[in-house]
Amino acid sequence: MTSLPPVTLDDVRDAAARIEGVAHRTPVLRSRTLDQLVGAEVFLKCENFQRAGAFKFRGAYNAISRLPREQLVKGVAAYSSGNHAQAVALAARELGTTAVVLMPEDAPPSKMEATAGYGAEIVTYDRYTGDRTALSAELAAERGLALIPPYDHPHVIAGQGTAALELLEDAGRLDLLLAPVGGGGLIAGCATAAKGLHPGIRVIGVEPEAGDDTKRSLEAGRRIAIDVPRTIADGQAVSTPGELTFSINQRLVEAIALVTDDEIRQAMRFAFERLKIVVEPSGAGGLAALLAGRVEQLPGRVGVVISGGNVDARRFAELCGP
């Protein structure tokens, strides 16, 4: 007897109905220059235009909106390097509750400021010595808060999958879908939606070379832990895949492509100069993989999730300047 998958296409569709009118339906951009450079038709799902600047708002709102009223009165907790923090803070505000967010001390200042600006209380920790999962669980238990993890939660995963659902509705059938991988929630949700609609589509994740925990884990057939990665892609600085996300990605993700920090920088610059959009390092992985030729046997129609654009002007200039 086979067990039912933890997240289904119907779950993603239900999430889409729940976030409709609250989350932005982000645009799908095209570029003839990009198509010519990579030899394929490329469709960019631009979650840098999402509320709070990244795809994370989809999953956060879907999860928090399902909490009972008595829990919303008490509030929610989360842990995040930035984008999930902002998403939880904004979703909590929209739903009339409060949020406490555990963030690493070295999180980008702009992400910390935005999280506080949405009304969340921030508690900091050292990401290289502290266990954020244990610390956040302890914090939530002490205060009676509902913990909304950044990826390892079925409602969060289903919410993230709505990005691929919209992309396929707007672009039509695709041969390949590329998405960045941190904890694995985005690609797990997107793969669930994409393969639910078109079983023949290939799904490939993209990680920074320094943070290849999912690639190693898929190759080993089990979750592998690495040291906390040191990469410009702070949203992908994860040491091991989520348990739930890995179980999904084992079934649905064909491969992981790796990109260097320099290739990420080049993709950010290309997006700025040729596409006229600002993309943060963690959001540029799929584009970097295409431009650097990291994807073998590139098919005709390719979808890429540009997962976020939360990078301040000074940091952007440091990364993409001469």
Buried (B, 14 or more C-beta within 10 A) or exposed (E): EEEEBBBBBEBBBBBBEBBEEBBBBBBBBEBEEBBEBBEBBBBBBBBBBBBBBBBBBBBBBBBBBEBEEEBBEBBBBBBBBBBBBBBBBBBBBBBEBBBBBBBBEEBBEBBBEBBBEBEBBBBBBEBEEBEBEEBBBEBBEEEEBBBBBBBBBBBBBBBBBBBBBBBBEBBEEBBBBBBBBBBBBBBBBBBBBBBBBBEEBBBBBBBBBBBBBBBBBBEEEEBBEBEBBEBBBBBBBBBBBBEBBBBBBBEBBBBBBBBBBEBBBBBBBBBBEEBEBBBBBBBBBBBBBBBBEBBEEBBEBBBBBBBBBBBBEEBBEEBBEE
